[in-house]
């Protein structure tokens, strides 16, 4: 009788096989992008001040040392927005029952070896916890299904989908020992070959993050990075070329581990950057972009010589509650820095462990206008012989009491006046009733709002020329009462500067004469003429050009008035306001420089650069300013940086339309 033999088995098909293959498919993570600002002398360095016991921070053996040229090119490609590098999970052989068998060695030399079971139960508990703390929206609760000891090795069996989380822990430190975790079959991987240098670098960065992340407390411990054994074995801080890219790249790996930014923000509420020998924030500035909602931040025991070293984070972290700055040189150099820090962060409760603001104060602060990206500058008032001052004081008194006389006193046949109603301007954030109606009917007939009036005849008819025409429009406007300029100076902001080329009505100077450009922001009450009581509070902006001429020796060349709903005075009140002073001899000329700006760049130039970048990229003001700060206010580099990362920016980074 012929012997029987089995035919070769065909490859499995059908839904069950598909599910098995799907269970072994690689996870998708984000790309590494290291093309961010070059680190100067203030980068993350080899710290000379360790932070005590480094829990679970023993290094895995280095593979390859310093990043090679090929890896660096691959990483730099990511900064240009490419997506060709992925960190794939290696596929691991599966035992019967869908479990993967792994071998854990080195644990028997731990401090837990004296336990009754030799530390096995403590080790299993630790392995499950660390493997479950994988970063990302899809983190799993890892469980070891079976285990037994074979000599000095612990053999464990886990579901196939959890195996890679444990294999990545190879080389972690536990209870004073370094554990080794490998597959029992000894195979490296069946993904088609060893991982590329870029993939290995990305896996290493993610491993550092996961070792230093505690999901229970939502704490990301990035302290003493220069003392991290794995980073030292990788020679990460031996060269500026790698050190400057390390932290930005690690933050990108962190960011791409999450499906949604809400998941990312919820995963980490506390961050420590202590003991990193930081002299400024250049090397770590991207933390504020990737974790903007951090509540607790530790910057202790660094090398910040002055408070200005922290200016890049001055208006970041709007949810910050506790900040630690102890052990930095500026504590001795600037002993009163605490109040400045409190002003920077409106939600800060504790500074260096000491309460600096109550919950009631925070609630009150929340109702006030938020900080602006640029510091508010005090008004500049350049006068000569009191000409501008006398005009302002006389004008608003006359406007409130006798407009007909005022028009004939300051306006002539060539004077022009127009006003516009802005019905969409922001209202006072402290107002009790923000939905109150505007009641603009008395102004709309002559309002010259060019956003609403598009026809040329209508625009021309709403510009008054000559004293008589100005007086007629003045008469049709509601009666007003402006605050007293001396007694209520906080309700005004007035600026004046001399300008050339103002028309000379005498004809003696065809090229024009010197005059004044005066801009005024303030408020007034509409008055009920019969009762003399205030009916409605408004805000206004008024711009004058005045020159010599007329019965008062001063004539109005141009008068532009904007009337809007009352918006409060917070937007133009500088922190160091000490009362308005029109005397140019006593006025303090404000410093044109602002914190965080490089030498030679003043606030006005910086604002212009931001406005230009906003127009060219459609980014919001805050994101445009952040972009320029990241490249030390180099405009061409800012454009390049935007092009490389615009695909990863959130929708709120842009205005009404996303860039092409």
C-alpha positions in Angstrom: 0.0 0.0 0.0 1.5 3.3 -1.0 2.7 5.5 1.7 0.6 8.7 2.3 2.1 12.1 2.4 0.7 15.5 3.3 0.4 18.2 0.6 2.0 21.6 1.3 -0.4 23.8 3.3 -1.6 26.9 1.5 -1.1 30.3 3.0 -4.1 31.1 5.3 -6.9 33.1 3.8 -10.0 34.7 4.9 -11.0 37.2 7.7 -9.2 35.3 10.5 -5.9 35.4 8.7 -6.5 39.1 7.9 -7.0 39.9 11.5 -3.9 38.0 12.5 -1.8 40.0 10.0 -3.5 43.2 11.1 -2.4 42.5 14.7 1.2 42.4 13.5 1.1 45.5 11.5 3.5 48.3 12.4 2.3 51.3 14.4 2.4 54.7 12.6 4.1 57.5 14.4 5.1 61.0 13.4 8.2 62.2 11.6 11.4 63.6 13.1 12.0 67.3 12.4 15.3 68.7 13.7 15.6 71.7 11.5 15.1 74.3 14.2 17.2 77.1 15.6 20.9 76.4 16.1 21.8 76.1 19.7 24.2 78.6 21.0 26.2 78.4 24.2 23.1 78.1 26.2 21.9 74.7 25.1 21.1 71.6 27.0 24.6 70.6 28.3 26.2 67.9 30.3 24.8 68.9 33.7 27.2 69.1 36.5 24.3 68.9 39.0 22.6 65.6 39.1 19.0 65.5 40.4 19.4 62.6 42.8 18.4 59.0 42.0 17.6 58.6 38.3 14.7 56.2 38.5 14.4 53.8 35.5 17.1 55.8 33.5 19.8 53.2 32.9 20.9 53.3 29.3 20.6 50.8 26.5 23.9 50.0 24.8 24.8 52.5 22.1 24.3 51.4 18.6 26.3 53.5 16.2 27.4 56.4 18.4 27.0 59.9 17.0 24.4 60.3 14.2 25.9 59.5 10.8 25.7 61.8 7.8 23.0 59.7 6.1 20.9 59.9 9.3 21.3 63.6 9.6 20.2 64.1 6.0 17.2 61.9 6.6 16.3 63.8 9.7 16.7 67.2 8.0 14.3 66.0 5.3 11.7 65.8 7.9 12.1 69.5 8.7 11.2 70.2 5.1 7.9 68.6 5.6 8.6 65.1 4.1 7.0 62.0 5.6 9.2 59.2 4.4 10.6 58.2 7.8 8.4 56.1 10.1 9.1 54.3 13.2 7.7 50.8 12.6 7.2 48.2 15.3 9.1 45.0 14.6 7.0 41.9 14.2 7.6 39.2 16.7 7.0 35.5 16.5 3.8 34.4 18.2 3.4 31.3 20.3 0.3 29.1 20.3 -2.6 30.9 21.8 -1.6 34.3 20.4 1.0 35.0 23.1 4.6 36.1 22.5 7.4 34.6 24.7 10.1 37.0 26.0 13.1 36.5 28.2 14.0 39.0 31.0 17.6 38.9 32.3 19.6 40.9 34.8 16.7 41.3 37.3 18.2 38.9 39.8 20.9 41.4 40.6 18.5 44.0 41.8 17.8 45.3 45.3 14.5 43.3 45.2 16.4 40.0 45.0 16.1 39.6 48.8 12.3 39.5 48.6 10.6 36.2 49.3 10.0 35.5 45.6 13.4 36.9 44.6 11.6 40.1 43.3 9.6 38.4 40.6 6.2 39.9 41.5 7.7 43.4 41.9 9.4 43.0 38.6 6.2 41.9 36.8 4.3 44.8 38.3 7.0 47.2 37.2 7.2 45.8 33.6 3.4 46.1 33.2 3.4 49.7 34.5 6.3 50.9 32.4 5.0 49.2 29.2 1.6 50.7 29.8 3.0 54.2 30.0 3.7 54.3 26.3 3.1 57.8 25.0 0.2 58.5 22.6 -3.5 58.4 22.2 -3.5 54.6 21.7 -1.6 53.6 24.9 -2.6 50.2 26.1 -3.0 48.6 29.5 -0.3 45.9 29.2 -0.7 42.7 31.1 1.7 39.7 31.4 -0.4 36.6 31.0 2.1 33.9 32.1 5.5 33.8 33.7 8.0 31.4 35.2 11.7 31.4 36.2 14.3 29.4 34.3 17.6 29.7 36.1 18.5 33.4 36.2 15.9 34.4 33.5 12.3 35.3 33.8 10.2 33.9 30.9 7.0 35.9 30.3 4.2 35.6 27.8 2.2 38.6 26.6 -0.3 39.3 23.8 1.4 40.0 20.5 0.1 43.6 20.4 1.9 44.3 23.7 5.2 42.7 22.9 7.0 45.6 21.3 6.2 47.9 24.3 8.2 45.5 26.4 11.0 44.9 24.0 11.6 48.6 23.8 12.4 48.5 27.5 15.5 46.5 26.9 18.3 48.2 28.9 16.0 50.0 31.3 17.1 50.3 34.9 15.1 48.6 37.7 15.8 48.5 41.4 19.5 49.2 40.9 20.0 46.7 38.0 19.7 46.9 34.2 17.2 44.5 32.7 17.6 42.8 29.3 14.4 41.9 27.4 14.7 39.8 24.3 12.7 37.3 22.3 13.3 33.6 23.2 13.8 32.7 19.6 16.8 35.1 19.4 15.6 36.6 16.1 16.1 40.3 15.7 13.1 41.2 13.5 11.4 40.1 10.4 10.7 43.5 9.0 13.2 43.0 6.2 16.4 44.2 7.8 17.7 46.4 10.6 16.1 49.8 11.1 17.6 52.8 9.4 19.7 55.3 11.5 16.8 57.8 11.4 14.3 55.2 12.6 16.7 54.2 15.4 17.2 57.8 16.4 13.4 58.3 16.5 12.9 55.1 18.5 15.7 56.3 20.9 14.0 59.7 21.4 10.7 58.1 22.0 12.3 55.7 24.5 13.7 58.6 26.4 10.3 60.2 26.6 8.6 57.1 27.8 11.2 56.4 30.4 10.8 59.9 31.8 7.0 60.1 31.6 4.8 59.2 34.6 1.2 58.7 33.4 -0.2 58.7 36.9 1.0 62.2 37.8 1.1 63.4 34.1 4.7 64.4 34.7 7.4 64.7 32.0 10.7 64.7 33.7 13.3 66.3 31.3 15.7 67.3 34.1 19.5 66.6 33.9 19.3 65.4 30.3 23.1 65.7 30.1 23.4 62.9 32.7 21.0 60.5 31.0 23.1 57.4 30.4 21.4 56.5 27.1 21.9 60.0 25.7 25.5 60.0 26.8 26.1 56.6 25.1 24.6 58.1 22.0 27.0 61.1 22.3 24.0 63.4 21.9 25.6 66.4 23.5 29.2 66.0 22.2 28.6 68.2 19.2 26.6 71.3 18.6 25.2 69.8 15.4 23.4 67.1 17.3 22.8 68.9 20.6 21.0 71.8 18.9 18.6 69.5 17.2 18.0 67.1 20.1 15.3 68.9 22.0 13.2 70.2 19.1 13.3 66.7 17.5 12.2 65.1 20.8 9.3 67.5 21.0 8.2 66.6 17.5 8.3 62.9 18.3 6.3 63.6 21.4 3.7 65.6 19.5 3.2 63.0 16.8 2.5 60.3 19.4 -1.0 61.8 19.9 -4.0 61.7 17.5 -5.3 65.0 18.8 -3.8 68.0 20.5 -6.5 67.6 23.2 -5.0 64.2 24.0 -1.5 65.7 24.1 -2.5 68.6 26.4 -4.3 66.2 28.8 -1.4 63.8 28.9 1.1 66.2 30.5 0.4 68.9 33.1 3.9 69.1 34.7 7.3 69.4 33.1 10.8 69.7 34.7 13.8 71.2 32.9 15.9 71.5 36.1 19.6 70.9 36.2 20.2 71.3 32.4 22.8 74.1 32.6 20.5 76.3 30.5 21.7 79.9 30.1 18.7 80.9 28.0 15.7 79.2 26.4 17.1 78.9 22.9 17.6 75.1 23.0 14.2 74.4 24.7 12.0 77.1 23.3 9.8 74.7 21.4 8.4 73.3 24.6 5.9 76.2 24.7 4.6 75.3 21.2 4.1 71.6 21.9 2.9 71.8 25.5 1.2 75.2 25.7 -1.1 74.2 28.6 1.5 73.1 31.1 0.4 73.9 34.6 3.6 73.2 36.6 7.0 74.1 35.3 10.4 73.5 37.0 13.4 75.6 35.7 15.4 75.3 38.9 19.2 74.9 39.1 20.1 76.2 35.7 22.3 79.1 34.7 19.9 82.0 33.9 22.0 85.0 34.8 19.2 87.5 34.3 15.4 87.4 34.2 15.6 88.5 30.5 16.9 85.1 29.7 13.3 83.8 30.1 11.7 86.5 27.9 10.9 84.0 25.1 8.3 82.4 27.5 7.1 85.7 28.9 3.6 85.5 27.2 3.4 81.7 26.9 1.9 79.0 29.2 -1.4 80.8 29.8 -2.5 78.0 32.2 0.7 78.0 34.3 -0.1 77.6 38.0 3.3 76.8 39.7 6.7 77.9 38.5 10.0 76.9 40.2 13.1 79.2 39.5 15.3 78.5 42.5 19.0 78.0 42.1 19.5 80.4 39.2 22.0 83.3 39.3 19.4 86.0 38.7 18.0 85.4 42.2 21.0 87.3 43.5 21.3 89.7 40.6 17.6 90.7 40.6 16.1 90.1 44.0 12.8 91.7 43.1 12.1 89.4 40.1 9.1 87.7 41.7 6.7 90.5 41.0 7.8 90.7 37.4 7.1 86.9 37.0 3.7 87.3 38.6 2.9 89.9 36.1 3.9 87.6 33.2 1.6 84.8 34.1 -2.0 85.8 35.0 -2.9 82.3 36.3 0.2 81.7 38.4 -0.7 80.6 42.0 2.7 79.6 43.4 6.2 80.8 42.7 9.0 78.6 44.2 6.4 76.9 46.4 5.1 80.2 47.8 1.6 81.4 47.1 1.6 84.6 45.1 -2.0 84.9 44.0 -5.4 83.8 45.5 -8.2 82.2 43.5 -10.2 85.4 43.8 -7.4 87.4 42.3 -7.1 84.9 39.4 -10.8 85.1 38.8 -10.6 88.9 38.6 -7.6 88.8 36.4 -9.5 86.5 34.0 -12.0 89.3 33.3 -9.4 91.8 32.2 -8.0 92.2 28.8 -5.3 89.5 28.0 -1.7 90.4 27.5 -0.7 91.6 24.0 2.2 90.0 22.1 4.2 93.3 22.3 4.6 95.5 25.3 2.4 98.6 25.5 4.6 101.7 25.2 4.0 105.0 26.9 2.7 107.8 24.8 5.2 110.1 23.1 4.4 113.8 23.2 6.8 116.1 21.3 5.7 119.7 21.6 7.2 123.1 20.9 6.2 126.2 22.8 3.1 124.4 24.2 1.4 124.7 20.8 0.0 121.1 20.7 -0.9 121.1 24.4 -2.8 124.4 24.2 -4.7 123.2 21.1 -5.8 119.9 22.8 -6.9 121.5 26.0 -8.9 124.2 24.2 -10.4 122.0 21.5 -12.2 119.4 23.6 -13.5 122.1 26.0 -15.0 123.9 23.0 -16.3 120.6 21.4 -18.3 119.9 24.6 -19.6 123.5 25.1 -19.7 125.6 21.8 -19.0 123.7 18.6 -20.0 126.6 16.3 -17.4 128.9 17.8 -14.9 126.1 17.8 -15.4 125.5 14.1 -14.8 129.1 13.2 -11.8 129.3 15.6 -9.7 126.4 14.3 -11.1 125.6 10.9 -10.9 127.6 7.6 -12.0 127.1 4.0 -9.4 124.4 3.3 -9.9 122.4 6.6 -11.3 118.9 6.2 -13.3 116.8 8.7 -14.9 113.4 8.6 -16.0 110.8 11.1 -16.8 107.0 10.9 -18.8 104.7 13.1 -17.1 101.4 13.9 -20.0 99.1 15.1 -17.8 96.0 15.3 -15.0 97.2 17.6 -14.4 95.1 20.8 -16.3 96.2 23.8 -15.1 96.7 27.4 -14.2 93.2 28.7 -15.3 94.3 32.2 -18.7 95.5 31.0 -21.7 93.9 32.8 -23.9 93.9 29.7 -21.8 93.2 26.6 -24.9 92.7 24.4 -26.2 96.2 24.9 -27.4 97.8 21.7 -25.2 100.5 20.0 -27.9 103.1 19.2 -25.9 104.6 16.3 -28.9 106.3 14.5 -27.7 109.8 15.3 -24.3 109.2 13.6 -25.1 107.1 10.6 -26.2 109.9 8.2 -22.7 111.3 8.0 -20.6 108.3 8.9 -17.8 107.7 6.4 -16.9 104.1 7.2 -15.1 103.1 4.0 -15.7 99.4 4.7 -19.4 100.0 4.5 -19.6 103.0 2.1 -18.3 101.9 -1.3 -19.8 104.3 -3.8 -17.6 107.2 -4.6 -20.3 110.0 -4.5 -21.4 108.8 -1.1 -17.8 108.8 0.2 -17.2 112.3 -1.2 -20.4 113.7 0.3 -19.5 112.5 3.8 -16.2 114.6 3.9 -16.8 118.1 5.1 -14.6 120.9 3.8 -14.6 124.4 5.2 -15.5 125.9 8.5 -19.2 126.2 7.7 -19.6 122.6 6.5 -17.7 121.4 9.6 -19.9 123.4 11.9 -23.1 121.9 10.3 -21.9 118.3 10.9 -20.8 119.2 14.4 -24.3 120.5 15.1 -25.9 117.3 14.0 -23.8 115.1 16.4 -25.0 114.3 19.9 -23.9 116.5 22.8 -20.8 115.2 24.5 -18.8 115.4 27.8 -15.2 114.3 27.7 -13.2 113.5 30.9 -11.1 116.2 32.4 -7.6 115.8 30.9 -5.9 116.7 34.1 -8.1 115.0 36.7 -8.8 111.8 34.7 -5.5 111.3 32.8 -5.9 107.5 32.8 -8.8 107.8 30.4 -6.7 109.4 27.7 -3.7 108.6 25.6 -2.4 111.5 23.5 0.6 111.5 21.2 2.1 114.3 19.2 5.1 114.7 16.9 6.2 117.4 14.5 5.7 116.8 10.7 7.1 118.8 7.7 5.2 119.8 4.6 2.0 121.1 6.1 0.4 123.5 3.6 1.2 127.2 4.3 -2.0 129.3 3.8 0.1 132.5 3.6 1.8 131.2 0.5 5.2 132.2 1.7 6.5 128.6 1.8 5.4 126.7 -1.3 7.1 123.5 0.1 5.0 123.7 3.3 5.9 124.4 6.9 6.3 122.4 10.0 3.1 121.3 11.8 2.0 118.6 14.3 0.4 115.2 13.9 -1.7 114.5 17.0 -3.4 111.2 17.7 -5.8 110.9 20.6 -7.6 107.8 22.1 -10.2 108.3 24.8 -13.8 108.2 25.8 -16.8 110.5 26.2 -20.4 110.5 27.5 -23.3 111.4 25.3 -25.3 114.0 27.1 -29.1 114.5 27.5 -29.3 118.3 26.9 -32.5 118.7 29.0 -31.3 116.9 32.1 -27.5 117.2 31.7 -27.2 113.5 32.4 -25.0 111.0 30.6 -26.9 108.7 28.3 -24.3 106.6 26.6 -20.5 106.0 27.0 -18.4 105.8 23.8 -14.8 105.3 22.9 -13.1 107.4 20.2 -9.9 107.7 18.2 -9.1 111.1 16.7 -6.2 112.2 14.4 -5.4 115.9 13.8 -2.9 117.6 11.5 -2.5 121.2 12.6 -0.4 124.0 11.1 0.0 127.8 11.5 -2.8 130.1 10.5 -6.3 131.4 11.5 -7.3 133.7 14.4 -5.8 131.3 17.0 -2.5 131.2 15.0 -3.3 127.4 14.7 -5.5 125.9 12.1 -6.8 122.4 11.6 -5.7 121.0 8.3 -7.3 117.6 8.8 -9.5 116.0 11.4 -10.4 112.3 11.3 -12.7 110.9 14.1 -13.7 107.3 14.7 -16.5 106.6 17.2 -17.0 103.1 18.6 -18.7 101.2 21.5 -17.0 101.7 24.8 -13.9 99.5 24.9 -12.3 100.4 28.2 -8.8 101.8 28.6 -6.8 98.6 29.3 -5.5 98.3 25.7 -3.5 101.5 25.9 -2.6 101.8 29.6 1.1 100.9 30.2 2.0 99.1 33.4 4.3 102.0 34.5 1.7 104.7 34.0 2.2 107.5 36.5 -0.1 110.2 35.2 -0.2 112.0 31.9 2.4 114.8 31.4 2.4 117.0 28.4 5.6 118.8 29.4 8.3 117.6 27.0 11.0 118.7 29.5 9.7 116.3 32.2 8.6 113.5 29.9 10.5 110.2 30.0 11.3 109.0 26.5 10.5 105.2 26.6 13.2 102.8 25.7 12.5 101.6 22.1 13.8 98.2 22.7 11.6 95.4 24.0 12.5 92.2 25.9 13.5 89.4 23.7 14.4 91.6 20.7 18.0 91.5 19.3 20.2 94.5 19.5 19.4 97.1 16.8 15.7 96.1 16.4 13.2 98.2 18.2 9.5 97.5 18.9 8.2 99.4 15.9 10.5 97.5 13.5 9.5 94.2 15.1 5.8 95.0 14.8 6.3 95.8 11.1 8.0 92.5 10.5 5.2 90.7 12.2 2.6 92.5 10.2 4.4 91.6 7.0 4.8 88.0 7.9 1.1 87.8 8.8 0.1 89.2 5.4 2.4 86.8 3.6 1.5 83.7 5.5 -2.0 84.4 6.9 -0.7 83.4 10.3 -2.2 85.1 13.4 -0.3 87.7 15.2 0.9 85.4 18.0 2.1 82.6 15.6 3.8 85.1 13.3 5.7 86.6 16.3 6.6 83.1 17.6 7.9 82.2 14.2 10.2 85.3 14.1 11.4 84.7 17.6 12.4 81.1 16.7 14.8 82.4 14.1 16.1 85.4 16.0 14.0 87.8 13.9 15.6 86.9 10.6 12.7 87.5 8.1 14.0 85.2 5.2 14.6 82.4 7.7 11.2 82.9 9.2 9.6 82.4 5.7 11.7 79.2 5.3 10.7 77.9 8.7 7.0 78.6 7.9 7.2 76.7 4.6 8.8 73.7 6.3 6.2 73.3 9.1 3.0 74.9 7.8 1.5 71.5 7.1 1.8 70.6 10.8 0.4 73.9 12.2 -3.1 73.8 13.8 -6.0 75.6 12.2 -6.0 78.3 14.9 -2.5 79.4 13.7 -4.1 81.0 10.7 -6.6 83.7 9.9 -9.7 83.4 7.8 -8.1 81.2 5.2 -5.4 78.6 5.2 -2.3 79.3 3.0 -2.0 77.5 -0.3 
